[in-house]
């Protein structure tokens, strides 16, 4: 429903949290660091706000960052019950022959889905990636179709996958922004499997390989995600860290060495944690107001948010925000749970920095004949005088 000019303006319950502190010193935010990389981006994980970016939507070869999508799809299939972690995957000759970084699985042997997942995430095994792709979709080409469908669902507008490994292909590309979106989905949709990304090493076939994400050793707040490297792509990294309940995602494409990608990614994380803060003002499902309902069994419906309303801004700015909401004045039953019945706006001065739909938190059925007739009369006079 469209919010009309007659919509009721209300202060949200938590407005006191947003009231400016008179005389408080504002922190000056310096310019972000300039990184030695082709493309980079820093995102607040909770809000999805992009804090820093340079060429964030440029389509570039992602190398083994591709395996974030491969692993994400595998965990989706596990959670949907399509495959099990204990399933044994027979290694094809095609998987065994795949070049580049390897888990060292042997042709004709059987490896569990769980071990393959560790081999993909920690060891960056191309052989493991092809094996899991064939197990899930029958072929790597069919799996690539699944990857692209999933990318579209996540809003990854500058990504296209041709394989499960990230080995070079002219039509295989992604972007820093897209990889941040994918990392965010991995982190929040499946925390149990996300813990694998923090593991520093994995032993398979008596071969112990370290996780190539150097930040896992250098910064105890970092708990993922994935490195990538080919001659074409350079050295790439998607990393995430948590400090004081704030999680950031940093993505770097196209640095010139393993050491450089770690150092440049660390610059982004340090800058973000130093100069920005994040707060969730309203949680999804919480009742923020009651809206009047016409011609319904009930006279009112609870209004709230379908998703958390979270903001990330320069430190010192959050306290200057003001929030209000608009409710549709002529809500007519039946109303389904989840129907949009209003809007929340958060402003910094005159600028809207965040808006979100207010939705019905419950259904309201159509009332009886007398209620509908009586409310039709009331609505007629309401419209005349409003």
Secondary structure by P-SEA (a helix, b strand, c coil): cccccccbbbbcccccccccccccbbbbbccccccccccccccccccccccccccccccccccccaaaaaaaaaaaaaaaccccccccccccccccccccccccccccccccaaaaaaaaaccccaaaaaaaaaaacccaaaaaaaaaaaaaaacccccccccccccccccccccaaaaaaaaaaaaccccccccccccccccccccccccccccccccccccccccccccccccccccccccccbbbbbbbcccccaaaaaaaaaaaaaaaaacbbbbbccccccccbbbbbccccccbbbbbbcccccccccccccccbbbbbcccccccccccccccccbbbbbccccccbbbbbbcccccccccaaaaaaaaaaaaaaaaac
